[in-house]
Each structure stands twice: as structure tokens, then as C-alpha cells.
Amino acid sequence: MRKISGLIKSPGGGKTIKLFLEGMFAFSLKEEIVLKERLEIGMELSELRITSLQESDRYQKCLDTALRLLNYRPRSEHEITIRLQQRGFKENDIQSVLSNLKKQGFIDDGNFARFWKDNRQSFNPRSRRMTETELRQKGVSLDVIEQEVSDIDDAANAYRAALKYARNLNTADYPGFRRRLGEYLRRRGFGYDVINTTVTRLWNEKEGGETVDFPDARLMSERY
């Protein structure tokens, strides 16, 4: 048995308590662990209890880190796993935290994929193919991706993505307009047919609805 000789709050206003055993610093604990376990100076701890406290503290720190990440924005299970691994948490703590958060609904790849798609649709439209690629990079399974992106309309997204950009293009000639707008849409993953249709539509709108004699779409696509 080893006796607690000191419980000192870490400086800086944090919620970490330094625990001393037999006059020597042993390890730090989250304040909530100290309160939950009702630790106090003079209490004797077995080696088994000490090990259990350290394990509880590691788990709590891992959980707190995951919750901070999720507080910033929804994340996929893969994203959370990688971030926790990068911060040096043990695999068993990571898996326990993930299991807990999934049970509580804080981690759900279906909800995450829906959030990602809706966010892109609203603020930075891009193609279905690029959205799928982004979600794969986030570690979302293919079946979940397929279910969530199946309703993406590339034509509608390309038009919305290009509309504001086209208004700011200070070019009066069609070749320059086509090149710059086409490159902009290509970077967002849209295919040649969608790009050509969108460029044509926006140029006609820019010119007041006049019909323009455009090159063949296949020739246009070779330039992108």
C-alpha cells in the first residue's frame, strides 16, 4: 500500500491534479477523476488501485480530446482514430472511447457523410465524384458514401458553383471566359459535358440571352 501525501492542482487554471505518493510525485490525474474516486491526502492505495486510476485517467484524457475534436465539427470515425493516434493515446483507450461515442451517437459515419455533402452543397458546390473522393479520404465506407451522395445533381451544382465566379470574370471575350470558368469547374471535379453546358449557359446569360456560336463540345473538352 502507498499513501497519498499530496494532491496539488497544476498551475495555470487547468483541471489537472498532481498526485504525490509517500512524498514523491507519482502521476497526474484529471480533477474529475480525483473527485469521482474521492481521493484525499492520507488515503492508502494498493498497486492495483494505482494502476486502475492511471488507466481511468488515460481514458478520460482520450475521451476529452475526442470530444474537443467533435465540438469543432462532425468527424468520421477514421478521422477521430487518426487524430487520437497522433496524440499518442493507446489503441485500447482509443477503441473504448470510439465505442462509447458511437453508442451515444456522437460518431456516426452516415450522419458525417450527410453533413459533409450538405456543407459542400451549400457553401462550396462540387461534383459528386469529388465529394465521393473526399469522403473516401475521410475513411467513410463505400456503401455509406453511395447512399449519401446518390442525390447530388452535378449540373445544378456546377451552375451554382460557377455563377458567382462568372460574375467576377473581367473578360469580354468568350475564349477567355470559357478557359477560366472551365478551369474553375474542373478543379471542383466536374466532367467535360457538364462544364461545357454550364459555360454555354452562363455566357448566354452574361450576354443577355444571345445565342453564341460555340465550338463543338468535344473540341472544347480537349482544352480542359
C-alpha positions in Angstrom: 0.0 0.0 0.0 1.2 3.5 -0.7 -0.2 6.6 1.0 -1.3 9.8 -0.8 0.9 12.6 0.5 -0.2 15.4 -1.7 -2.9 16.5 -4.2 -1.7 19.7 -5.9 -3.6 21.5 -8.6 -1.5 22.2 -11.6 -0.7 25.9 -12.2 -2.4 27.9 -15.0 -6.0 27.3 -14.0 -6.2 23.8 -15.6 -8.2 20.9 -14.2 -5.2 18.6 -13.6 -4.2 17.4 -10.2 -0.6 16.2 -9.4 -0.8 13.2 -7.1 2.1 12.5 -4.7 2.7 9.1 -3.0 5.0 8.9 0.0 6.3 12.4 -0.6 7.2 11.9 -4.2 5.3 12.9 -7.4 3.7 9.8 -8.9 1.4 11.0 -11.8 -1.2 13.5 -12.7 -5.0 12.9 -12.8 -7.9 14.8 -14.2 -9.7 16.7 -11.5 -12.9 14.9 -12.2 -11.2 11.6 -11.6 -9.9 12.8 -8.2 -13.4 13.9 -7.2 -15.1 10.8 -8.6 -12.7 8.5 -6.7 -12.9 10.6 -3.6 -9.1 10.7 -3.3 -7.7 12.6 -0.4 -4.4 13.1 1.4 -3.6 10.2 3.8 -5.6 7.6 1.8 -3.7 4.4 1.1 -3.7 3.0 -2.4 -2.9 -0.6 -3.5 -0.8 -1.1 -6.6 -3.9 -2.4 -8.3 -5.8 0.8 -7.4 -3.0 2.9 -8.6 -2.9 1.1 -12.0 -6.7 1.5 -12.3 -6.5 5.2 -11.6 -3.9 5.7 -14.3 -6.0 3.7 -16.8 -9.1 5.8 -15.9 -7.1 9.0 -16.4 -5.8 7.9 -19.8 -9.3 7.0 -20.9 -10.7 10.4 -19.7 -8.0 12.3 -21.4 -8.6 10.4 -24.6 -12.3 11.0 -24.4 -11.9 14.7 -23.7 -9.6 15.0 -26.7 -12.2 13.3 -29.0 -15.0 15.5 -27.7 -13.0 18.6 -28.4 -12.4 17.4 -31.9 -16.1 16.8 -32.4 -17.0 20.1 -30.9 -15.2 21.8 -33.7 -17.2 20.0 -36.4 -18.6 16.5 -37.0 -15.9 13.9 -37.9 -15.7 10.4 -39.3 -14.7 7.5 -37.1 -11.5 7.3 -39.1 -10.6 10.9 -38.6 -11.1 10.7 -34.8 -9.0 7.5 -34.7 -6.1 9.1 -36.6 -6.1 12.2 -34.5 -6.1 10.2 -31.3 -3.3 8.0 -32.5 -1.3 11.1 -33.5 -1.7 12.4 -29.9 -0.1 9.2 -28.6 -3.1 7.5 -27.0 -3.1 3.7 -26.6 -5.1 1.7 -29.0 -7.3 0.1 -26.3 -8.2 3.5 -24.9 -9.0 4.8 -28.4 -11.3 1.8 -29.2 -13.1 2.2 -25.8 -13.6 5.9 -26.5 -14.9 5.3 -30.0 -17.3 2.6 -28.8 -18.6 4.9 -26.1 -19.1 7.8 -28.5 -20.8 5.7 -31.2 -23.2 4.3 -28.6 -24.1 7.9 -27.7 -24.5 9.0 -31.3 -21.5 11.4 -31.3 -19.8 9.4 -34.0 -21.9 8.2 -36.9 -20.3 8.0 -40.4 -23.7 8.2 -42.1 -24.5 11.5 -40.3 -21.0 12.7 -41.0 -21.2 12.0 -44.7 -24.6 13.8 -44.9 -23.1 16.8 -43.0 -20.1 16.9 -45.4 -22.3 16.7 -48.5 -24.8 19.3 -47.3 -22.0 21.6 -46.3 -20.4 21.4 -49.7 -23.7 21.8 -51.5 -24.5 24.9 -49.5 -21.1 26.7 -49.4 -18.8 25.3 -51.9 -20.5 23.1 -54.6 -18.5 20.4 -56.3 -19.1 17.3 -58.3 -20.5 14.0 -57.0 -17.2 12.4 -57.9 -15.1 14.8 -55.9 -17.5 14.6 -52.9 -17.1 10.8 -53.0 -13.3 11.2 -53.2 -13.3 13.5 -50.1 -15.4 11.1 -48.1 -13.2 8.2 -49.0 -10.2 10.2 -47.8 -12.1 10.6 -44.5 -12.4 6.9 -44.2 -16.1 6.6 -44.8 -17.2 3.2 -46.2 -18.2 3.0 -49.9 -21.8 1.8 -49.1 -22.4 4.8 -46.8 -20.9 7.2 -49.4 -23.1 5.8 -52.2 -26.2 6.2 -50.1 -25.5 9.8 -49.1 -24.2 11.2 -52.4 -26.7 9.5 -54.7 -28.9 12.6 -55.0 -26.1 15.0 -55.9 -27.0 16.8 -59.2 -23.8 17.7 -61.0 -25.5 20.1 -63.4 -27.1 22.1 -60.7 -24.0 22.2 -58.6 -21.8 23.3 -61.4 -24.2 26.1 -62.2 -24.3 27.3 -58.6 -20.5 27.0 -58.2 -19.8 28.9 -61.4 -22.5 31.6 -61.1 -20.7 33.9 -58.6 -17.3 33.3 -60.1 -18.6 34.1 -63.6 -19.9 37.5 -62.5 -16.5 38.5 -61.3 -14.7 37.5 -64.5 -13.4 40.7 -66.1 -13.2 39.4 -69.6 -15.4 40.3 -72.5 -14.1 37.6 -74.9 -15.6 34.2 -75.0 -12.3 32.2 -75.2 -11.0 33.8 -72.1 -14.3 33.3 -70.3 -14.5 29.7 -71.3 -11.0 28.9 -70.3 -11.1 30.5 -66.8 -14.5 29.3 -65.9 -13.8 25.8 -67.3 -10.7 25.5 -65.2 -12.5 26.7 -62.2 -15.2 24.0 -62.6 -12.6 21.3 -63.5 -10.8 21.9 -60.2 -14.2 21.1 -58.5 -14.3 17.7 -60.2 -17.0 18.4 -62.9 -16.8 16.5 -66.2 -16.4 17.9 -69.6 -20.0 17.7 -70.7 -21.3 19.5 -67.5 -18.5 22.1 -67.9 -19.4 22.8 -71.5 -23.1 23.1 -70.8 -22.5 25.4 -67.8 -20.1 27.6 -69.6 -22.5 28.0 -72.5 -25.4 28.8 -70.3 -23.6 31.4 -68.2 -22.1 33.1 -71.3 -25.5 33.4 -72.9 -26.9 34.8 -69.6 -23.9 37.2 -69.4 -24.6 38.4 -73.0 -28.3 39.0 -72.4 -29.6 35.7 -73.7 -28.0 36.0 -77.1 -27.1 32.8 -78.9 -23.4 32.3 -79.4 -21.7 30.1 -82.0 -19.8 27.8 -79.7 -17.2 25.3 -80.8 -18.0 21.6 -80.7 -18.2 20.4 -77.1 -15.7 17.6 -77.8 -13.2 20.2 -79.1 -13.8 22.4 -76.0 -13.3 19.5 -73.6 -9.8 18.8 -75.0 -8.7 22.2 -73.7 -9.5 21.3 -70.1 
